[in-house]
């Protein structure tokens, strides 16, 4: 199974994925590239930006969370 297929499967099972989820669960360091591949295949992947507090610095950072593809 390719990383692109694994990302799609993860999205369908869990409903969303962040870059950290992709790295930890799939070993995918370039999530945005895999999302681009899925969109090139015709999938529409909604996304939203979330603000989270960094654990090391305590500063607020923004991350992109990709959501389950729409049919």
C-alpha positions as CSV (number, residue, x, y, z in Angstrom):
1,X,0.0,0.0,0.0
2,X,1.4,3.4,-0.9
3,X,1.6,6.3,1.5
4,X,-1.1,8.1,-0.5
5,X,-3.4,5.1,0.0
6,X,-2.6,4.9,3.6
7,X,-3.4,8.6,4.1
8,X,-6.8,8.1,2.4
9,X,-7.5,5.0,4.5
10,X,-6.6,6.9,7.7
11,X,-8.9,9.8,6.8
12,X,-11.8,7.4,6.1
13,X,-11.3,5.6,9.4
14,X,-10.5,8.6,11.7
15,X,-12.2,11.5,10.0
16,X,-9.2,13.8,10.0
17,X,-5.4,13.9,10.0
18,X,-2.7,16.4,10.9
19,X,1.0,16.3,9.8
20,X,2.0,15.0,13.3
21,X,-0.6,12.2,13.0
22,X,0.7,11.3,9.5
23,X,4.3,11.2,10.8
24,X,3.5,9.1,13.9
25,X,1.0,6.7,12.4
26,X,2.0,6.3,8.8
27,X,5.6,7.5,8.7
28,X,4.7,10.2,6.2
29,X,6.8,13.3,6.5
30,X,5.2,15.1,3.5
31,X,1.4,15.0,4.2
32,X,0.7,18.0,2.0
33,X,2.3,16.3,-0.9
34,X,0.2,13.2,-0.4
35,X,-3.0,15.3,-0.1
36,X,-2.0,16.9,-3.4
37,X,-1.7,13.5,-4.9
38,X,-5.2,12.5,-3.7
39,X,-6.6,15.8,-5.1
40,X,-5.0,15.0,-8.4
41,X,-6.8,11.7,-8.4
42,X,-10.1,13.5,-8.0
43,X,-10.7,13.5,-4.2
44,X,-11.8,16.7,-2.6
45,X,-10.1,17.0,0.8
46,X,-11.5,19.8,3.0
47,X,-9.0,21.4,5.4
48,X,-9.1,23.7,8.3
49,X,-6.5,25.6,10.2
50,X,-6.2,25.1,14.0
51,X,-4.3,27.0,16.6
52,X,-2.5,24.9,19.1
53,X,-0.1,25.7,21.9
54,X,3.4,24.4,21.3
55,X,4.6,22.1,24.1
56,X,8.2,23.3,24.1
57,X,7.8,27.1,23.7
58,X,4.2,27.6,24.8
59,X,3.6,29.8,21.8
60,X,0.5,29.4,19.7
61,X,1.1,27.9,16.3
62,X,-1.1,27.1,13.4
63,X,-1.4,23.7,11.9
64,X,-3.5,22.4,9.0
65,X,-5.9,19.5,9.7
66,X,-7.2,17.6,6.7
67,X,-10.7,16.2,6.9
68,X,-12.5,13.1,5.4
69,X,-12.9,13.4,1.7
70,X,-16.3,14.5,0.4
71,X,-18.0,12.1,-2.0
